[in-house]
């Protein structure tokens, strides 16, 4: 990266994920009350975001090869900010779904292209890049619950505030995304073929399960807290701790990221996410929810960083965009279906079922990665 501060580039994930994806969980209780939505319908808005992300994942690798990672990242930032502004002006479910889908598309452009840029600086910079999500989560968490508590039905204003934040993040990160050349990886784009992903099927399956499970936690956390009559100030504090956990993740995991094999790191992270979902269930002592958000915050964004590091190690350099794109497609399929399924389950049981969904799917993912060792393929096997 031409810019020496990975935290400026990390404003990409702060916007595309922290503001444009996870902050929706803060707005969902107010939108449900104002629009008369069920939990399943609330999950559909996250599903629309995931569907847009899926489309973005399918086109990002081609965009990076044609225009470079820098231009793709910047385009994604602009699309994300405009989509958040469109959500603020949405006057019906179809318009809101379309705006959320556009935000997902922009998020995929940012996530993949920015990950490629950060990956050049190594695993530590990659972890910092994903940790930027915490800034978006923390700022929205400390402000939006209090705003909505004092002004019920003001969710369009909250979306407008998120759009403003995304616009500022776009401006500040603009030069941080500048690279020294226009190719995403060393060498001629397209050279070296595509990586054979069959040896990574357990990692891919675990990534799908993680994607289907993890997003239910931030989407429905505020709804589950509202069902317990949690005051707005406490919701704001918990979301602030969640964002702080994401920001602290690079420091917390600095040694394991540098020394542990990816399989061990993934298993530990997924086990912690399992515990986070279980500790958020009702009936447990009050401190349990605080431990839950800290465990979740310090763990969940390290999972894609670890998977990206695994792909970077296993894939031939010229195949890196395609390999990351393939895993991101699988990831987006999981996160597209997961929130709707969790919401539908909760409508038939209780809001806390969405948190149990996170715990169950992350536990299954941890079982898939436990004891695995992935080696870089021979040069001949790296071609299809």
C-alpha positions as a Markdown table, in Angstrom:
| # | Residue | x | y | z |
|---|---|---|---|---|
| 1 | Unk | 0.0 | 0.0 | 0.0 |
| 2 | Unk | 1.3 | 3.4 | -0.9 |
| 3 | Unk | -0.4 | 4.7 | 2.3 |
| 4 | Unk | 1.4 | 3.4 | 5.4 |
| 5 | Unk | -1.6 | 3.4 | 7.7 |
| 6 | Unk | -3.7 | 0.2 | 7.4 |
| 7 | Unk | -6.3 | 1.9 | 9.7 |
| 8 | Unk | -7.3 | 4.4 | 6.9 |
| 9 | Unk | -7.9 | 1.5 | 4.6 |
| 10 | Unk | -9.8 | -0.2 | 7.4 |
| 11 | Unk | -12.5 | 2.5 | 7.0 |
| 12 | Unk | -13.6 | 0.4 | 4.1 |
| 13 | Unk | -14.8 | -2.4 | 6.4 |
| 14 | Unk | -16.0 | 0.3 | 8.9 |
| 15 | Unk | -18.4 | 1.5 | 6.2 |
| 16 | Unk | -19.3 | -1.5 | 4.2 |
| 17 | Unk | -19.7 | -3.8 | 7.2 |
| 18 | Unk | -19.9 | -1.8 | 10.4 |
| 19 | Unk | -22.3 | 0.8 | 9.0 |
| 20 | Unk | -24.0 | -0.8 | 6.0 |
| 21 | Unk | -24.5 | -4.3 | 7.4 |
| 22 | Unk | -24.3 | -4.7 | 11.1 |
| 23 | Unk | -25.9 | -1.4 | 12.2 |
| 24 | Unk | -29.2 | -2.6 | 10.7 |
| 25 | Unk | -29.6 | -4.7 | 13.9 |
| 26 | Unk | -29.8 | -1.5 | 15.9 |
| 27 | Unk | -32.6 | -0.2 | 13.6 |
| 28 | Unk | -34.6 | -3.4 | 13.3 |
| 29 | Unk | -36.6 | -3.0 | 16.5 |
| 30 | Unk | -37.7 | 0.5 | 15.6 |
| 31 | Unk | -38.5 | -0.5 | 12.0 |
| 32 | Unk | -40.4 | -3.6 | 13.1 |
| 33 | Unk | -42.6 | -1.4 | 15.3 |
| 34 | Unk | -43.1 | 1.3 | 12.8 |
| 35 | Unk | -43.7 | -1.0 | 9.8 |
| 36 | Unk | -45.4 | -3.9 | 11.5 |
| 37 | Unk | -42.8 | -6.5 | 10.4 |
| 38 | Unk | -42.3 | -10.0 | 11.7 |
| 39 | Unk | -38.9 | -11.2 | 12.6 |
| 40 | Unk | -38.8 | -13.2 | 9.3 |
| 41 | Unk | -39.6 | -10.0 | 7.4 |
| 42 | Unk | -36.8 | -8.2 | 9.2 |
| 43 | Unk | -34.5 | -11.0 | 8.3 |
| 44 | Unk | -35.5 | -10.6 | 4.6 |
| 45 | Unk | -33.9 | -7.2 | 4.6 |
| 46 | Unk | -30.6 | -8.7 | 5.7 |
| 47 | Unk | -31.2 | -11.5 | 3.1 |
| 48 | Unk | -31.5 | -8.8 | 0.4 |
| 49 | Unk | -28.2 | -7.3 | 1.6 |
| 50 | Unk | -26.7 | -10.8 | 1.3 |
| 51 | Unk | -28.1 | -11.3 | -2.2 |
| 52 | Unk | -26.5 | -8.1 | -3.3 |
| 53 | Unk | -23.3 | -9.2 | -1.7 |
| 54 | Unk | -23.5 | -12.5 | -3.6 |
| 55 | Unk | -23.8 | -10.5 | -6.9 |
| 56 | Unk | -20.9 | -8.4 | -5.9 |
| 57 | Unk | -18.8 | -11.5 | -5.1 |
| 58 | Unk | -19.5 | -12.9 | -8.5 |
| 59 | Unk | -18.3 | -9.8 | -10.3 |
| 60 | Unk | -15.5 | -8.4 | -8.1 |
| 61 | Unk | -12.7 | -10.7 | -9.3 |
| 62 | Unk | -13.4 | -9.7 | -12.9 |
| 63 | Unk | -13.5 | -6.0 | -11.9 |
| 64 | Unk | -10.2 | -6.3 | -10.1 |
| 65 | Unk | -8.6 | -7.9 | -13.1 |
| 66 | Unk | -9.9 | -5.3 | -15.4 |
| 67 | Unk | -9.7 | -2.1 | -13.4 |
| 68 | Unk | -7.4 | -3.0 | -10.5 |
| 69 | Unk | -8.1 | -3.3 | -6.8 |
| 70 | Unk | -7.9 | 0.4 | -6.1 |
| 71 | Unk | -10.7 | 1.4 | -8.5 |
| 72 | Unk | -12.8 | -1.5 | -7.4 |
| 73 | Unk | -12.5 | -0.6 | -3.8 |
| 74 | Unk | -13.3 | 3.1 | -4.4 |
| 75 | Unk | -16.3 | 2.2 | -6.5 |
| 76 | Unk | -17.6 | -0.1 | -3.7 |
| 77 | Unk | -17.2 | 2.7 | -1.1 |
| 78 | Unk | -19.3 | 5.1 | -3.3 |
| 79 | Unk | -22.0 | 2.6 | -4.0 |
| 80 | Unk | -22.2 | 1.8 | -0.3 |
| 81 | Unk | -22.7 | 5.4 | 0.8 |
| 82 | Unk | -25.3 | 6.0 | -1.9 |
| 83 | Unk | -27.2 | 2.8 | -1.0 |
| 84 | Unk | -27.4 | 3.9 | 2.6 |
| 85 | Unk | -28.8 | 7.3 | 1.5 |
| 86 | Unk | -31.4 | 5.4 | -0.6 |
| 87 | Unk | -32.4 | 3.3 | 2.4 |
| 88 | Unk | -33.1 | 6.5 | 4.3 |
| 89 | Unk | -35.5 | 7.5 | 1.6 |
| 90 | Unk | -37.1 | 4.1 | 1.2 |
| 91 | Unk | -40.9 | 4.4 | 1.4 |
| 92 | Unk | -41.8 | 0.7 | 1.1 |
| 93 | Unk | -40.5 | -2.8 | 1.4 |
| 94 | Unk | -39.4 | -3.2 | -2.2 |
| 95 | Unk | -37.5 | 0.1 | -2.2 |
| 96 | Unk | -35.8 | -0.9 | 1.1 |
| 97 | Unk | -34.9 | -4.3 | -0.2 |
| 98 | Unk | -33.4 | -2.8 | -3.3 |
| 99 | Unk | -31.4 | -0.3 | -1.3 |
| 100 | Unk | -30.1 | -3.0 | 1.0 |
| 101 | Unk | -29.1 | -5.2 | -2.0 |
| 102 | Unk | -27.2 | -2.3 | -3.4 |
| 103 | Unk | -25.4 | -1.9 | -0.1 |
| 104 | Unk | -24.5 | -5.5 | -0.2 |
| 105 | Unk | -23.1 | -5.2 | -3.7 |
| 106 | Unk | -20.9 | -2.3 | -2.7 |
| 107 | Unk | -19.8 | -4.2 | 0.4 |
| 108 | Unk | -18.5 | -7.1 | -1.6 |
| 109 | Unk | -16.5 | -4.8 | -3.8 |
| 110 | Unk | -14.9 | -3.2 | -0.8 |
| 111 | Unk | -14.4 | -6.4 | 1.1 |
| 112 | Unk | -12.6 | -8.3 | -1.6 |
| 113 | Unk | -10.7 | -5.5 | -3.2 |
| 114 | Unk | -9.6 | -4.0 | 0.1 |
| 115 | Unk | -8.6 | -7.5 | 1.3 |
| 116 | Unk | -6.4 | -7.9 | -1.7 |
| 117 | Unk | -4.7 | -4.5 | -1.0 |
| 118 | Unk | -4.3 | -5.3 | 2.7 |
| 119 | Unk | -3.0 | -8.8 | 2.0 |
| 120 | Unk | 0.1 | -7.4 | 0.4 |
| 121 | Unk | 1.2 | -6.1 | 3.8 |
| 122 | Unk | 0.8 | -9.4 | 5.5 |
| 123 | Unk | -1.5 | -11.1 | 8.0 |
| 124 | Unk | -1.2 | -8.4 | 10.6 |
| 125 | Unk | -2.4 | -5.7 | 8.2 |
| 126 | Unk | -5.1 | -8.0 | 7.0 |
| 127 | Unk | -6.4 | -8.4 | 10.6 |
| 128 | Unk | -6.3 | -4.6 | 11.1 |
| 129 | Unk | -8.3 | -4.2 | 7.9 |
| 130 | Unk | -11.1 | -6.5 | 9.0 |
| 131 | Unk | -11.0 | -5.0 | 12.5 |
| 132 | Unk | -12.1 | -1.6 | 11.0 |
| 133 | Unk | -15.6 | -3.1 | 11.2 |
| 134 | Unk | -15.5 | -2.4 | 14.9 |
| 135 | Unk | -15.3 | 1.4 | 14.4 |
| 136 | Unk | -18.5 | 1.4 | 12.4 |
| 137 | Unk | -20.2 | -0.9 | 14.9 |
| 138 | Unk | -19.0 | 1.1 | 17.9 |
| 139 | Unk | -19.9 | 4.5 | 16.6 |
| 140 | Unk | -23.4 | 3.4 | 15.4 |
| 141 | Unk | -23.9 | 1.5 | 18.6 |
| 142 | Unk | -23.1 | 4.4 | 20.9 |
| 143 | Unk | -25.4 | 6.8 | 19.0 |
| 144 | Unk | -28.3 | 5.1 | 17.3 |
| 145 | Unk | -30.1 | 3.4 | 20.3 |
| 146 | Unk | -30.3 | 6.7 | 22.2 |
| 147 | Unk | -31.5 | 8.5 | 19.1 |
| 148 | Unk | -34.2 | 5.9 | 18.4 |
| 149 | Unk | -35.2 | 5.7 | 22.0 |
| 150 | Unk | -35.9 | 9.5 | 22.2 |
| 151 | Unk | -37.5 | 9.7 | 18.8 |
| 152 | Unk | -39.4 | 6.5 | 17.9 |
| 153 | Unk | -40.1 | 6.1 | 14.2 |
| 154 | Unk | -37.0 | 8.1 | 13.3 |
| 155 | Unk | -35.2 | 5.2 | 11.6 |
| 156 | Unk | -35.0 | 7.1 | 8.2 |
| 157 | Unk | -32.9 | 9.7 | 10.0 |
| 158 | Unk | -30.7 | 7.0 | 11.5 |
| 159 | Unk | -30.1 | 5.6 | 8.0 |
| 160 | Unk | -29.2 | 9.2 | 6.8 |
| 161 | Unk | -26.7 | 9.4 | 9.6 |
| 162 | Unk | -25.1 | 6.1 | 8.5 |
| 163 | Unk | -25.0 | 7.4 | 4.9 |
| 164 | Unk | -23.1 | 10.5 | 6.1 |
| 165 | Unk | -20.6 | 8.4 | 8.0 |
| 166 | Unk | -20.1 | 6.2 | 4.9 |
| 167 | Unk | -19.5 | 9.3 | 2.8 |
| 168 | Unk | -16.8 | 10.5 | 5.3 |
| 169 | Unk | -15.2 | 7.1 | 5.3 |
| 170 | Unk | -15.1 | 7.1 | 1.5 |
| 171 | Unk | -13.2 | 10.4 | 1.5 |
| 172 | Unk | -10.7 | 9.5 | 4.2 |
| 173 | Unk | -9.9 | 6.1 | 2.8 |
| 174 | Unk | -9.6 | 7.3 | -0.9 |
| 175 | Unk | -5.8 | 7.6 | -1.0 |
| 176 | Unk | -5.2 | 4.8 | 1.4 |
| 177 | Unk | -6.5 | 2.4 | -1.2 |
| 178 | Unk | -3.9 | 3.6 | -3.8 |
| 179 | Unk | -1.5 | 0.8 | -4.9 |
| 180 | Unk | 1.7 | 1.0 | -6.8 |
| 181 | Unk | 0.3 | -0.8 | -9.8 |
| 182 | Unk | -3.1 | -1.7 | -11.2 |
| 183 | Unk | -2.8 | -5.5 | -11.1 |
| 184 | Unk | -4.3 | -7.1 | -8.0 |
| 185 | Unk | -1.4 | -9.6 | -7.5 |
| 186 | Unk | 2.1 | -9.9 | -8.7 |
| 187 | Unk | 2.4 | -11.2 | -12.3 |
| 188 | Unk | 0.2 | -11.1 | -15.3 |
| 189 | Unk | -3.5 | -11.3 | -14.4 |
| 190 | Unk | -5.0 | -14.6 | -15.3 |
| 191 | Unk | -1.6 | -16.4 | -15.3 |
| 192 | Unk | -1.2 | -19.5 | -13.3 |
| 193 | Unk | -4.8 | -20.8 | -13.7 |
| 194 | Unk | -7.3 | -21.2 | -10.9 |
| 195 | Unk | -6.7 | -22.8 | -7.6 |
| 196 | Unk | -8.2 | -26.3 | -7.0 |
| 197 | Unk | -10.5 | -25.8 | -4.0 |
| 198 | Unk | -11.4 | -29.5 | -3.5 |
| 199 | Unk | -8.7 | -30.0 | -0.8 |
| 200 | Unk | -10.2 | -27.0 | 1.1 |
| 201 | Unk | -13.8 | -28.4 | 1.2 |
| 202 | Unk | -13.9 | -28.6 | 5.0 |
| 203 | Unk | -12.7 | -24.9 | 5.2 |
| 204 | Unk | -15.3 | -23.9 | 2.6 |
| 205 | Unk | -18.1 | -25.8 | 4.3 |
| 206 | Unk | -17.2 | -24.3 | 7.7 |
| 207 | Unk | -17.1 | -20.8 | 6.1 |
| 208 | Unk | -20.7 | -21.3 | 4.8 |
| 209 | Unk | -21.9 | -22.5 | 8.2 |
| 210 | Unk | -20.1 | -19.5 | 9.9 |
| 211 | Unk | -21.7 | -17.1 | 7.4 |
| 212 | Unk | -25.2 | -18.5 | 7.9 |
| 213 | Unk | -24.8 | -18.3 | 11.7 |
| 214 | Unk | -22.7 | -15.3 | 12.6 |
| 215 | Unk | -24.9 | -12.6 | 11.0 |
| 216 | Unk | -27.9 | -13.6 | 13.1 |
| 217 | Unk | -26.2 | -12.4 | 16.2 |
| 218 | Unk | -25.8 | -8.7 | 15.3 |
| 219 | Unk | -29.0 | -8.7 | 13.2 |
| 220 | Unk | -31.2 | -9.8 | 16.1 |
| 221 | Unk | -29.2 | -8.9 | 19.2 |
| 222 | Unk | -31.1 | -5.7 | 19.8 |
| 223 | Unk | -34.4 | -7.4 | 19.2 |
| 224 | Unk | -33.6 | -10.1 | 21.7 |
| 225 | Unk | -32.5 | -7.3 | 24.2 |
| 226 | Unk | -35.8 | -5.4 | 23.5 |
| 227 | Unk | -37.7 | -8.6 | 24.4 |
| 228 | Unk | -36.1 | -8.4 | 27.9 |
| 229 | Unk | -37.0 | -4.7 | 28.2 |
| 230 | Unk | -33.3 | -3.7 | 28.2 |
| 231 | Unk | -32.9 | 0.1 | 28.5 |
| 232 | Unk | -31.5 | 2.0 | 25.5 |
| 233 | Unk | -28.4 | 3.1 | 27.4 |
| 234 | Unk | -27.5 | -0.5 | 28.1 |
| 235 | Unk | -28.1 | -1.5 | 24.5 |
| 236 | Unk | -25.8 | 1.4 | 23.4 |
| 237 | Unk | -23.2 | 0.2 | 25.9 |
| 238 | Unk | -23.3 | -3.4 | 24.8 |
| 239 | Unk | -22.9 | -2.4 | 21.1 |
| 240 | Unk | -20.1 | 0.0 | 22.1 |
| 241 | Unk | -18.4 | -3.0 | 23.7 |
| 242 | Unk | -19.0 | -5.1 | 20.7 |
| 243 | Unk | -17.3 | -2.5 | 18.4 |
| 244 | Unk | -14.5 | -2.1 | 20.9 |
| 245 | Unk | -13.9 | -5.9 | 20.8 |
| 246 | Unk | -13.6 | -5.8 | 17.1 |
| 247 | Unk | -11.1 | -3.0 | 17.2 |
| 248 | Unk | -9.1 | -4.8 | 19.9 |
| 249 | Unk | -9.1 | -8.1 | 17.9 |
| 250 | Unk | -5.7 | -7.4 | 16.1 |
| 251 | Unk | -4.0 | -6.9 | 19.5 |
| 252 | Unk | -5.8 | -9.9 | 21.1 |
| 253 | Unk | -4.9 | -12.3 | 18.3 |
| 254 | Unk | -1.6 | -10.8 | 17.3 |
| 255 | Unk | 0.5 | -13.8 | 18.6 |
| 256 | Unk | -1.9 | -16.6 | 17.4 |
| 257 | Unk | -2.3 | -15.0 | 14.0 |
| 258 | Unk | 1.5 | -15.0 | 13.5 |
| 259 | Unk | 2.2 | -18.5 | 15.0 |
| 260 | Unk | -0.8 | -20.8 | 14.9 |
| 261 | Unk | -1.8 | -22.8 | 11.8 |
| 262 | Unk | -5.1 | -21.5 | 10.3 |
| 263 | Unk | -6.9 | -24.7 | 11.2 |
| 264 | Unk | -6.3 | -24.3 | 14.9 |
| 265 | Unk | -7.0 | -20.6 | 14.8 |
| 266 | Unk | -10.3 | -21.2 | 13.0 |
| 267 | Unk | -11.4 | -23.9 | 15.4 |
| 268 | Unk | -10.7 | -21.7 | 18.4 |
| 269 | Unk | -12.5 | -18.7 | 16.9 |
| 270 | Unk | -15.5 | -20.7 | 16.0 |
| 271 | Unk | -15.7 | -22.3 | 19.5 |
| 272 | Unk | -15.6 | -18.8 | 21.0 |
| 273 | Unk | -18.4 | -17.7 | 18.7 |
| 274 | Unk | -20.4 | -20.7 | 19.8 |
| 275 | Unk | -19.9 | -19.6 | 23.4 |
| 276 | Unk | -20.9 | -16.0 | 22.6 |
| 277 | Unk | -24.2 | -17.1 | 21.1 |
| 278 | Unk | -25.0 | -19.4 | 24.1 |
| 279 | Unk | -24.1 | -16.7 | 26.7 |
| 280 | Unk | -26.5 | -14.3 | 25.1 |
| 281 | Unk | -29.5 | -16.6 | 25.8 |
| 282 | Unk | -32.1 | -15.5 | 28.4 |
| 283 | Unk | -32.1 | -16.9 | 31.9 |
| 284 | Unk | -28.3 | -16.5 | 32.4 |
| 285 | Unk | -26.8 | -14.0 | 34.9 |
| 286 | Unk | -26.6 | -10.4 | 33.7 |
| 287 | Unk | -22.8 | -10.3 | 33.2 |
| 288 | Unk | -23.1 | -13.2 | 30.7 |
| 289 | Unk | -24.4 | -10.9 | 27.9 |
| 290 | Unk | -21.4 | -8.6 | 28.5 |
| 291 | Unk | -19.0 | -11.6 | 28.2 |
| 292 | Unk | -21.0 | -12.6 | 25.1 |
| 293 | Unk | -20.5 | -9.4 | 23.2 |
| 294 | Unk | -16.8 | -9.2 | 24.0 |
| 295 | Unk | -16.3 | -12.8 | 22.9 |
| 296 | Unk | -18.2 | -12.2 | 19.7 |
| 297 | Unk | -16.6 | -8.8 | 19.0 |
| 298 | Unk | -13.0 | -10.1 | 19.4 |
| 299 | Unk | -13.6 | -13.2 | 17.3 |
| 300 | Unk | -16.0 | -12.9 | 14.4 |
| 301 | Unk | -14.0 | -10.6 | 12.0 |
| 302 | Unk | -10.8 | -12.6 | 12.6 |
| 303 | Unk | -12.5 | -15.6 | 10.9 |
| 304 | Unk | -12.6 | -14.0 | 7.4 |
| 305 | Unk | -9.1 | -12.6 | 8.0 |
| 306 | Unk | -7.9 | -16.1 | 8.8 |
| 307 | Unk | -9.7 | -17.7 | 5.9 |
| 308 | Unk | -8.2 | -15.0 | 3.6 |
| 309 | Unk | -4.7 | -15.8 | 5.0 |
| 310 | Unk | -5.3 | -19.5 | 4.3 |
| 311 | Unk | -6.3 | -18.8 | 0.7 |
| 312 | Unk | -3.4 | -16.5 | 0.2 |
| 313 | Unk | -1.0 | -19.3 | 1.4 |
| 314 | Unk | -2.6 | -22.1 | -0.6 |
| 315 | Unk | -3.6 | -20.3 | -3.9 |
| 316 | Unk | -1.0 | -19.5 | -6.6 |
| 317 | Unk | -0.5 | -15.7 | -6.7 |
| 318 | Unk | -2.3 | -15.1 | -10.0 |
| 319 | Unk | -5.2 | -17.2 | -8.9 |
| 320 | Unk | -5.7 | -15.3 | -5.6 |
| 321 | Unk | -8.6 | -13.0 | -6.8 |
| 322 | Unk | -10.5 | -16.0 | -8.2 |
| 323 | Unk | -10.0 | -18.1 | -5.1 |
| 324 | Unk | -11.0 | -15.2 | -2.8 |
| 325 | Unk | -14.0 | -14.6 | -5.0 |
| 326 | Unk | -15.1 | -18.3 | -4.8 |
| 327 | Unk | -14.9 | -18.3 | -1.1 |
| 328 | Unk | -16.7 | -15.0 | -0.9 |
| 329 | Unk | -19.5 | -16.4 | -3.1 |
| 330 | Unk | -19.9 | -19.4 | -0.6 |
| 331 | Unk | -19.8 | -16.9 | 2.3 |
| 332 | Unk | -22.5 | -14.7 | 0.7 |
| 333 | Unk | -24.7 | -17.7 | 0.1 |
| 334 | Unk | -24.6 | -18.6 | 3.8 |
| 335 | Unk | -25.2 | -15.1 | 5.0 |
| 336 | Unk | -28.0 | -14.6 | 2.5 |
| 337 | Unk | -30.0 | -17.6 | 3.8 |
| 338 | Unk | -29.0 | -17.5 | 7.4 |
| 339 | Unk | -30.8 | -14.4 | 8.8 |
| 340 | Unk | -34.1 | -15.2 | 7.1 |
| 341 | Unk | -34.1 | -18.8 | 8.4 |
| 342 | Unk | -33.1 | -17.6 | 11.9 |
| 343 | Unk | -35.9 | -15.0 | 11.9 |
| 344 | Unk | -38.5 | -17.5 | 10.7 |
| 345 | Unk | -37.4 | -19.9 | 13.4 |
| 346 | Unk | -37.7 | -17.2 | 16.0 |
| 347 | Unk | -41.2 | -16.2 | 14.8 |
| 348 | Unk | -42.3 | -19.8 | 15.7 |
| 349 | Unk | -40.4 | -20.0 | 19.0 |
| 350 | Unk | -38.8 | -16.9 | 20.7 |
| 351 | Unk | -36.5 | -14.1 | 19.7 |
| 352 | Unk | -33.6 | -15.8 | 21.5 |
| 353 | Unk | -33.7 | -18.6 | 19.0 |
| 354 | Unk | -31.7 | -16.3 | 16.6 |
| 355 | Unk | -28.8 | -16.4 | 19.1 |
| 356 | Unk | -29.1 | -20.2 | 19.5 |
| 357 | Unk | -28.9 | -20.4 | 15.7 |
| 358 | Unk | -25.5 | -18.6 | 15.8 |
| 359 | Unk | -24.2 | -21.0 | 18.5 |
| 360 | Unk | -25.4 | -24.1 | 16.8 |
| 361 | Unk | -24.0 | -23.3 | 13.3 |
| 362 | Unk | -20.6 | -22.0 | 14.6 |
| 363 | Unk | -20.3 | -25.2 | 16.7 |
| 364 | Unk | -20.8 | -27.3 | 13.5 |
| 365 | Unk | -18.2 | -25.2 | 11.7 |
| 366 | Unk | -15.7 | -25.7 | 14.5 |
| 367 | Unk | -16.2 | -29.5 | 14.3 |
| 368 | Unk | -15.3 | -29.3 | 10.6 |
| 369 | Unk | -12.0 | -27.4 | 11.0 |
| 370 | Unk | -10.8 | -29.3 | 14.1 |
| 371 | Unk | -7.5 | -31.1 | 13.5 |
| 372 | Unk | -7.3 | -30.1 | 9.8 |
| 373 | Unk | -4.0 | -29.2 | 8.1 |
| 374 | Unk | -4.0 | -27.5 | 4.7 |
| 375 | Unk | -0.9 | -27.4 | 2.6 |
| 376 | Unk | -0.1 | -25.4 | -0.5 |
| 377 | Unk | -0.7 | -27.5 | -3.6 |
| 378 | Unk | 2.2 | -28.4 | -6.0 |
| 379 | Unk | 2.5 | -26.1 | -8.9 |
| 380 | Unk | 1.1 | -28.7 | -11.3 |
| 381 | Unk | -1.9 | -29.3 | -9.1 |
| 382 | Unk | -2.6 | -25.6 | -8.8 |
| 383 | Unk | -3.9 | -25.6 | -12.5 |
| 384 | Unk | -7.3 | -26.8 | -13.6 |
